[in-house]
Amino acid sequence: MMSPVLGMSFLALVLSGGAWAFAPIGGGASTHVSITEKAVLQKVTEVCRAIAESEGRDFTPTGNSAEELVQACLGPKATGEVSAAKFKSALNEIYIQNGQVDRDFVNSPAHHFNSEAFALGRRLITDGVASIKANIQKENFLAARETLGRVLHTLQDFYSHSNWVDLGYTEPYANLIRPDLPLENLADVKTPTCSDCANGGFCSNSILPNILNEKKLTSGYMGILSSAKPKGKCSHGGAADLTSSKAPRGGISKDERRSDNVALHTAAVTVATTATLQLLDDIRGAAGDNNYLRFMGVARSSVVVFVIDTTGSMSDDILEAKRVVYEIIDSKKGTQDEPSQYILVPFNDPEFGPLIKTTNPDVMKAEIANLTADGGGDLPEMCLSGLQLALTGAPASSNIYVFTDAIAKDIELKETIVALIRSTKSTVSFFMTGDGARRRRRGVESSEATFETYKDLALASGGQAISVTKENLPQATDVIIDSSTSALVIVLQRARNPGRAETFSFLLDESLNNITIYITGKSLTFTLKNPAGVTQKQNEANGKLGTVQTVGNLYRVRLATDKHTGLWEISMNSNQPYTLKVTGQSTIAFIYNFVETFDGPHPGYALISGRPQAGMPAMLLVSVLGRKGPASVKVADIALVTVSGSEVVGGTLEDMGNGDFLVTVTKVPAGEFVVLLNGTDVVSSTVFQRQSTTQMSVSKVTIKAVVDRSMEPGKPFTLPFTVMTDATGGSYKISARNDRDFKMNIPGSIAVTTGGNATGELTITVPANTPSGTDVTLTIEAVAPGASDSNYAVLRLSVVTKVTDFTPPQCEMVIVSSVDCPANPAACSSNFWQLSANLTDGVNGTGITSLKHRQGVGSLTHTDLKQTVVAAAFNASCCSLTVELVAVDKAMNVGTCRFSIVRNAGPPSIALSLPLLVCLLVSALFTTSLRDLLI
């Protein structure tokens, strides 16, 4: 039995949904998710500890929750709130993709190592790992995480579905992640492998003795649609496996812990966990420690994303954007509010881009300083094209700021932008310094391309559309300073069109800081009231409750630091459209995803890529984060709320433990809605309120597609997709866009029958010069006849160059020179030792590109990496007795050398040769390949 370090919501759903692989029986908890979870958290802990050690600081998590792990990893580096929302979102992305293999590839032997499909299964793993490494190198972390989830499912299934542990092996089969090594001693298709289980169920010792004695590798055959299997072969087993009723009957699966396989099930879980750790360590070696943590979502939550119009009239706006970026960089340095990444997307007409991403603030300063206002001419510009690049290139849940004084020429992208906003849950705010009323071109109504387009997109994302003169723009950009912070949460957001007199209430809890209220609109008045009855009106710039700043159509209310906790009210009065938003900083937050059930032999829950299905209960996976882990919050209710109305529909909560909930809403609100959560902060005993920002709605149209492989430069890639409807059939318009502007062929329409479905194919041609690791965000949209309904699917595809170098760099230890390290640790700092080693990628290798050390505090020097043999020297004090050298070649293969020495009270020894070293080192681990290290 395995106890998860963190009980994620998807884990609990897998248990209740009856997922097959490693399914717990009789109270066990050995699932794909628990195995993945334990390994991922252990590896993140190792990396955080290694970084802390190298920086000379302590790493002391106060508990084993995601929140406490991130706080220990990032907290000591800077002051301020540390949010674990990114980390927990990243974990859920991995877990969900892991589980969806049982839906998307249920009948694929290779994805589960069924039916002796060992070569194909290994190919999935090694191709997937190559894609992950290439994506990380290009900082396309989401695509890498999704692939990791799928790869880990296949890797873990090997130990449950094959006879590896039956053969007595207690360590992973390293050849599964080493394509340069052969898959050895496989039972061929004509070799019988099992005896008949007379009771038709599972029997112990059903594998033939000669298979065990000869160490032949086999796996169970699985038939969902057919009972056919080669003569004498083992079956997977279970009610859904039709082959298990054909002699030899039974099955060898170790997915479940049964009375006949307790020891084997436990062994399979243990080895699968170790194998997961080894694969993660290989990825860590290729990525480097800092990028590995970013890959896992362990990073400061603030990301600055600017989309800037660079046409001739934008000189003042560009100067203001530059000033804001400089202020963010200079004022937030050394705090948790310092952005973890900076993204810049310029747009003009007809050009837009490129997307510039950097973690270096000086690079961002230089890039934005290089922007100049030039070109344009006609009014409309390529604003939405630039925004599309930002939405696909920025991390999920980013705050994106668009500067423009012109309407959008590429108005046809609007629905694609809405789909990307919903998919990424990013917030988009517009700073509009023109009047926006001029027409796009003659004969086209201005309503098609006015600033109303930007207001619609801002509302859909939970952002603001701020209309302001160029002279007053510097006062409006305080919004960017406010939201470029760690642990930003939304307490309340509402919109009214047309406006009306209405009072809105919201809860402020003790954990909230830097509380700010934003109101956009014209000809409005408002009165703010705290729980004690103290009020302040919109015309009181410095009142008893805070400060009110007015610029353009924006009111910015900054509450005083001595806020009152409890129920606040704001009374709005206007007959013009307005929006209301209340934000603050707090580590109490929640993340969510809409999901749907799927049937089959492996039933469970899958992520919904587009809008949830109309006429069905809406289901959400919700994970709540507390200040001191999940035990520090209590959830009272979770509801769907209309932003532009007053409808609130509560959901039924199923508490999965550890702050995770399955929420079922039977009757979904009509129109656009968001998620509202109420609960209690146990730390302060105050009630809290949190709201999502991204608006969602339901649809009777569904579009689905499954990405089963990466794309290769210079080759076309075909993707089947299916359109389904619960409404009237007819000709459904199909459109597709990708953020790389790769050439695509797609049918313009598909005929779908009433209540039926139809399948089409999309082909993307990847240019031959596309760099490996490039990710492509593809949006497919289906529109019902008469444009009465629509839905979309957003997919991430990766471009990976075919790998031909599979051999990792090799290491040869040359000499260790040392004064024997004293037995007394207190005297370690005055004594030193040195290691010398030679590393090479071989004659046919692609060449070493990086050489680093870990698990040791010292200095590493080396000769030019372009040399065939790289000479490395590591120097350390006797306070650090272990070092691991990590070499990565151009193909992202990872080789390591690990050395340890122990304290010795004997006489000093200097310039020891290799034979003497063997005698004097108590522990010296030397590896020349990943096979030896089992990485």
C-alpha positions, -999 to 999 in steps of 0.1 A, spaced: 0 0 0 13 35 -8 3 66 11 2 97 -12 21 127 0 -6 149 -14 -41 137 -21 -49 155 -53 -85 157 -65 -79 136 -96 -65 108 -75 -97 107 -55 -118 108 -87 -98 79 -101 -107 59 -71 -144 67 -72 -145 64 -110 -131 29 -110 -100 34 -130 -83 2 -137 -45 6 -137 -31 2 -102 -66 5 -89 -68 2 -51 -88 -27 -38 -95 -33 -1 -84 1 10 -52 3 -10 -40 36 -25 -18 24 -53 -28 43 -85 -10 59 -113 -17 92 -96 -3 82 -62 28 67 -78 34 98 -99 26 121 -70 51 104 -46 79 105 -72 72 140 -84 71 155 -50 102 136 -39 121 148 -69 110 184 -64 120 182 -28 155 169 -38 160 197 -63 148 224 -38 172 210 -12 201 209 -37 195 245 -47 193 256 -10 225 237 -3 243 254 -32 231 288 -19 242 281 16 207 282 32 184 257 50 156 239 34 130 229 61 94 223 49 69 225 77 48 198 62 43 176 31 16 197 13 22 215 -19 18 248 -2 45 241 25 69 226 -1 68 257 -23 70 280 8 102 262 19 116 262 -16 109 299 -26 101 316 7 136 321 21 147 337 -12 126 369 -9 100 386 13 63 385 6 35 360 0 43 327 -16 16 311 -37 15 274 -45 -12 278 -72 11 273 -101 27 243 -86 -6 226 -78 -19 234 -113 12 219 -128 7 187 -107 -29 184 -118 -20 188 -154 4 159 -151 -21 137 -132 -50 144 -155 -30 136 -187 -18 104 -170 -53 93 -163 -67 102 -197 -45 76 -214 -71 51 -202 -97 70 -223 -78 82 -253 -57 50 -259 -78 24 -242 -74 -1 -270 -37 6 -277 -14 -23 -265 17 0 -268 3 26 -243 -2 -1 -217 26 -26 -225 -2 -51 -232 0 -80 -256 39 -81 -255 41 -47 -273 75 -40 -257 92 -23 -286 63 0 -294 58 8 -257 94 18 -253 92 39 -285 63 59 -269 84 65 -238 117 75 -255 99 97 -281 79 113 -253 110 120 -232 128 135 -263 97 158 -267 97 168 -230 134 177 -231 130 197 -263 100 215 -249 117 224 -217 147 237 -236 123 261 -254 105 269 -221 73 253 -234 65 239 -200 28 231 -204 34 210 -235 62 192 -216 40 185 -186 11 171 -207 35 147 -224 51 137 -191 17 126 -177 11 103 -207 47 89 -207 46 81 -170 13 61 -175 29 39 -201 61 35 -181 43 25 -149 20 1 -167 51 -20 -177 56 -31 -141 19 -39 -136 11 -56 -169 44 -75 -176 60 -103 -156 91 -81 -146 85 -84 -109 74 -121 -113 109 -127 -126 123 -115 -93 136 -81 -105 135 -54 -78 150 -26 -98 135 -9 -129 143 -21 -164 166 8 -174 165 -2 -211 130 12 -213 144 47 -213 176 38 -231 167 33 -268 204 25 -276 202 -6 -255 184 -38 -267 152 -52 -252 165 -85 -241 151 -120 -237 116 -113 -249 92 -143 -253 84 -145 -290 48 -148 -303 50 -186 -306 63 -192 -271 36 -203 -246 38 -182 -214 9 -192 -190 -9 -221 -177 -47 -223 -175 -65 -209 -145 -94 -233 -140 -116 -209 -121 -115 -184 -149 -103 -156 -126 -69 -149 -113 -46 -176 -101 -12 -174 -84 18 -190 -102 0 -190 -136 32 -181 -155 50 -212 -168 80 -224 -149 103 -223 -179 94 -187 -186 104 -178 -150 136 -200 -151 148 -186 -184 139 -150 -174 117 -146 -204 98 -112 -206 61 -113 -214 30 -94 -207 -7 -102 -207 -28 -100 -238 -58 -76 -236 -89 -78 -257 -117 -53 -254 -134 -61 -287 -120 -96 -294 -110 -127 -274 -83 -136 -299 -48 -141 -286 -18 -163 -297 -19 -199 -284 -6 -204 -249 -3 -167 -241 -11 -150 -208 -40 -126 -206 -42 -93 -188 -73 -105 -168 -104 -90 -155 -141 -88 -166 -134 -64 -195 -106 -86 -210 -123 -109 -234 -91 -129 -239 -91 -140 -202 -119 -164 -209 -99 -182 -236 -74 -208 -225 -50 -203 -209 -76 -184 -188 -70 -159 -160 -46 -130 -160 -12 -117 -148 -22 -81 -142 -10 -65 -109 -32 -34 -112 -51 -44 -81 -40 -59 -48 -58 -93 -46 -54 -122 -23 -34 -141 -50 -9 -113 -57 -3 -91 -26 35 -94 -28 36 -89 -66 13 -59 -65 34 -43 -38 66 -51 -58 51 -36 -90 42 -4 -72 76 0 -56 95 -6 -88 71 16 -108 78 44 -83 115 40 -86 113 40 -124 93 72 -123 120 88 -101 147 77 -125 129 91 -155 123 124 -137 160 125 -127 169 121 -164 147 150 -173 161 170 -144 197 164 -156 188 177 -191 168 207 -179 191 218 -150 177 224 -115 162 259 -120 144 250 -152 133 218 -138 115 237 -110 99 260 -135 88 230 -155 71 217 -123 54 251 -117 77 260 -87 82 297 -95 70 331 -83 35 335 -95 39 370 -111 45 371 -149 45 404 -168 30 402 -203 29 433 -226 12 434 -260 21 468 -275 10 486 -306 41 501 -323 24 521 -351 34 557 -356 9 573 -331 20 551 -302 52 569 -291 38 582 -258 22 548 -250 55 530 -256 73 554 -233 47 547 -206 50 509 -210 87 513 -207 84 533 -175 60 507 -160 83 478 -168 113 497 -153 93 505 -121 81 469 -117 117 456 -122 133 481 -99 107 483 -71 99 446 -68 134 432 -70 142 409 -41 106 403 -32 81 375 -40 64 401 -62 93 402 -86 81 386 -119 94 351 -126 91 359 -164 88 388 -187 70 385 -221 67 412 -248 47 410 -281 48 441 -304 23 444 -332 20 467 -362 3 464 -396 7 440 -412 35 426 -390 31 413 -355 55 397 -331 79 381 -324 71 369 -289 100 377 -266 103 357 -234 130 361 -207 136 356 -170 163 383 -171 149 417 -162 178 435 -179 169 417 -212 133 429 -208 145 465 -202 166 463 -233 139 448 -255 112 474 -245 137 502 -249 143 491 -285 106 495 -294 99 524 -317 67 538 -331 66 536 -369 43 525 -397 6 519 -396 -13 545 -416 -48 531 -418 -65 529 -385 -70 492 -378 -40 472 -366 -31 435 -359 -40 437 -322 -57 403 -319 -28 385 -337 -4 399 -312 -28 389 -283 -30 354 -297 8 351 -295 7 363 -259 -21 339 -249 -3 309 -264 32 319 -253 25 330 -217 19 306 -188 -17 298 -179 -34 323 -156 -12 352 -167 -21 389 -165 -18 403 -200 -18 441 -208 -25 454 -242 -16 490 -252 -33 504 -284 -50 534 -298 -66 516 -327 -93 491 -334 -85 456 -345 -81 448 -382 -80 410 -375 -115 410 -360 -120 375 -374 -97 362 -346 -122 372 -318 -137 338 -312 -102 322 -313 -91 347 -286 -122 339 -265 -113 302 -268 -77 308 -257 -88 329 -228 -111 302 -216 -84 275 -221 -56 294 -204 -77 312 -178 -55 343 -184 -67 378 -177 -65 405 -205 -67 442 -198 -67 469 -225 -53 504 -222 -71 522 -250 -59 557 -258 -79 564 -290 -116 569 -294 -122 536 -312 -153 549 -330 -138 551 -365 -148 524 -389 -126 496 -400 -132 502 -437 -159 516 -459 -191 496 -459 -184 478 -426 -204 488 -396 -182 503 -368 -198 479 -343 -178 451 -359 -144 466 -350 -147 492 -323 -132 493 -288 -163 473 -278 -144 443 -291 -117 449 -265 -143 455 -238 -159 421 -246 -126 403 -244 -117 420 -212 -150 410 -196 -147 374 -208 -113 372 -192 -120 391 -160 -98 420 -170 -105 457 -175 -109 478 -206 -96 512 -197 -103 542 -219 -79 571 -212 -62 599 -229 -25 596 -238 -17 624 -213 -34 605 -184 -21 570 -193 6 571 -165 -22 574 -139 -41 544 -153 -11 520 -154 -11 517 -116 -34 487 -124 -4 469 -138 17 476 -107 -11 464 -85 -16 431 -103 21 423 -109 23 406 -76 25 372 -61 -6 354 -47 -31 377 -65 -67 366 -59 -101 378 -70 -127 383 -43 -156 396 -64 -162 405 -101 -195 417 -116 -206 435 -147 -239 453 -157 -250 463 -192 -270 484 -191 -261 497 -157 -286 499 -128 -286 508 -92 -275 477 -72 -257 468 -40 -230 441 -40 -216 424 -9 -183 407 -5 -162 391 23 -128 402 33 -108 378 55 -77 383 76 -53 368 51 -60 395 25 -35 423 19 -33 452 -6 -70 451 -13 -80 471 -44 -113 478 -60 -115 486 -97 -146 501 -113 -149 510 -150 -178 530 -164 -191 565 -171 -216 586 -153 -217 565 -121 -216 570 -84 -209 545 -57 -208 542 -19 -184 518 -1 -194 505 34 -173 484 58 -187 459 84 -187 487 110 -210 509 89 -183 534 79 -188 547 43 -169 565 16 -182 578 -18 -165 580 -52 -158 617 -48 -138 613 -16 -102 610 -28 -89 604 7 -116 589 29 -119 568 60 -118 535 41 -90 543 16 -80 563 -14 -100 568 -46 -81 576 -79 -101 585 -110 -86 585 -145 -105 581 -178 -133 555 -172 -114 539 -143 -120 543 -106 -92 527 -84 -100 523 -47 -71 513 -25 -83 502 9 -64 513 40 -41 487 56 -62 486 88 -91 470 70 -121 454 88 -127 418 82 -162 406 75 -190 416 51 -185 448 30 -209 464 6 -206 487 -24 -237 504 -38 -235 512 -75 -257 537 -93 -255 542 -131 -276 537 -162 -244 532 -182 -225 499 -185 -200 493 -157 -177 466 -143 -167 460 -106 -137 440 -95 -123 434 -60 -87 420 -57 -61 413 -30 -31 393 -21 -35 360 -2 -22 324 -3 -58 312 2 -69 304 -34 -84 277 -55 -79 262 -89 -105 244 -110 -112 225 -142 -144 214 -159 -144 176 -164 -166 149 -178 -170 112 -172 -159 85 -197 -169 49 -198 -151 17 -209 -130 -8 -191 -111 21 -174 -139 46 -165 -129 79 -150 -129 117 -155 -113 137 -183 -106 174 -188 -130 193 -210 -110 213 -236 -139 235 -247 -173 245 -232 -191 220 -210 -221 201 -226 -255 218 -223 -284 198 -208 -260 179 -185 -248 185 -150 -216 205 -149 -187 188 -130 -157 205 -117 -125 194 -100 -116 221 -74 -84 222 -53 -84 247 -25 -51 260 -12 -46 272 24 -20 292 42 -6 262 59 -18 234 36 -52 220 30 -60 214 67 -59 252 72 -91 258 52 -127 246 54 -149 249 23 -186 259 29 -199 260 -6 -189 263 -43 -213 278 -68 -216 290 -104 -225 327 -107 -235 348 -136 -212 379 -139 -238 400 -157 -268 388 -137 -278 377 -102 -282 340 -106 -262 318 -82 -264 280 -85 -248 260 -58 -231 227 -64 -231 194 -46 -197 189 -30 -179 156 -26 -150 161 -3 -120 140 -15 -97 151 13 -67 173 13 -86 203 1 -99 186 -31 -135 185 -42 -156 171 -69 -184 196 -75 -216 187 -94 -239 215 -105 -272 200 -117 -287 231 -133 -261 253 -150 -269 290 -152 -279 304 -185 -253 326 -202 -218 333 -190 -208 323 -155 -178 320 -131 -170 299 -101 -175 313 -66 -161 297 -34 -168 305 2 -151 290 32 -133 296 65 -96 303 71 -88 281 101 -57 301 109 -76 333 116 -111 318 121 -124 343 95 -147 335 65 -133 341 30 -146 345 -5 -128 338 -37 -140 339 -74 -126 328 -107 -121 354 -134 -127 335 -167 -163 334 -179 -177 301 -192 -209 289 -208 -223 256 -220 -229 243 -256 -248 216 -273 -219 212 -297 -188 192 -288 -156 189 -307 -129 164 -297 -94 155 -309 -66 135 -294 -29 143 -299 -11 109 -301 24 119 -312 47 149 -319 52 166 -352 84 164 -373 99 193 -392 93 192 -429 65 166 -427 27 169 -428 8 160 -396 -27 146 -398 -51 150 -369 -86 134 -369 -114 152 -350 -150 145 -342 -179 169 -340 -210 159 -320 -243 177 -313 -273 173 -291 -292 198 -312 -305 200 -348 -282 185 -374 -270 201 -406 -238 216 -421 -214 227 -393 -188 253 -403 -153 242 -393 -124 266 -388 -89 262 -373 -60 284 -365 -26 279 -351 -3 304 -334 27 296 -356 8 303 -389 18 269 -402 -1 259 -434 -32 239 -427 -58 220 -447 -92 216 -431 -127 209 -444 -148 241 -445 -178 222 -432 -190 188 -419 -225 173 -421 -237 162 -387 -270 145 -381 -294 155 -353 -280 140 -321 -252 124 -340 -215 129 -348 -192 132 -378 -154 129 -382 -130 151 -402 -93 154 -407 -70 184 -403 -35 185 -418 -7 208 -406 25 211 -426 55 220 -404 83 240 -421 115 221 -424 134 248 -405 112 247 -374 134 243 -343 130 212 -322 109 219 -291 86 244 -307 51 240 -295 20 248 -316 -13 258 -301 -41 247 -323 -77 259 -320 -105 241 -339 -140 256 -339 -173 241 -350 -203 264 -356 -238 251 -358 -261 260 -387 -273 296 -385 -245 303 -360 -269 293 -332 -242 276 -312 -205 267 -313 -177 251 -294 -140 247 -297 -110 225 -288 -76 238 -279 -47 215 -284 -9 217 -278 13 200 -303 51 197 -302 76 198 -330 105 174 -324 134 167 -347 141 130 -351 167 119 -326 196 97 -339 221 100 -310 208 79 -281 241 74 -262 247 96 -231 281 112 -224 306 89 -207 328 97 -177 362 84 -167 377 93 -133 413 103 -136 425 112 -101 415 124 -67 439 146 -47 431 153 -10 443 159 24 424 133 43 392 149 56 393 151 94 369 130 115 358 161 133 332 179 111 340 212 129 374 212 112 362 205 77 364 240 63 402 242 64 407 209 45 401 204 8 399 177 -19 399 177 -57 385 154 -83 396 152 -119 376 134 -146 375 131 -184 341 132 -202 333 124 -238 303 119 -260 321 94 -282 331 96 -318 296 94 -332 279 115 -305 264 150 -310 288 166 -285 286 177 -249 267 210 -246 267 215 -208 286 202 -178 274 210 -143 277 196 -108 251 188 -82 249 171 -48 280 190 -38 291 225 -28 324 234 -45 337 248 -78 337 230 -111 360 240 -140 364 223 -173 381 226 -207 363 237 -239 331 216 -243 338 215 -281 367 192 -275 363 155 -280 375 149 -245 365 174 -218 387 175 -188 368 185 -156 381 194 -121 360 198 -90 373 214 -58 355 213 -25 362 216 12 358 185 34 325 200 45 311 187 12 320 150 6 298 141 -24 296 154 -59 277 144 -90 288 156 -124 260 159 -150 269 161 -187 243 167 -214 248 163 -251 231 181 -280 205 153 -282 197 159 -245 211 126 -234 223 128 -198 254 111 -184 265 113 -148 295 106 -125 289 104 -88 317 103 -62 317 102 -24 345 103 1 344 99 39 361 115 68 394 98 77 414 103 109 445 88 94 476 105 79 470 127 48 473 113 13 479 135 -17 476 129 -55 462 95 -52 461 73 -83 430 53 -92 442 20 -77 449 36 -44 417 55 -45 397 23 -46 413 13 -13 409 46 5 374 57 -5 348 41 17 322 50 -9 329 58 -45 301 55 -70 313 57 -106 290 56 -136 297 57 -173 261 55 -185 225 59 -174 222 21 -173 246 19 -144 229 47 -125 194 34 -135 185 69 -142 
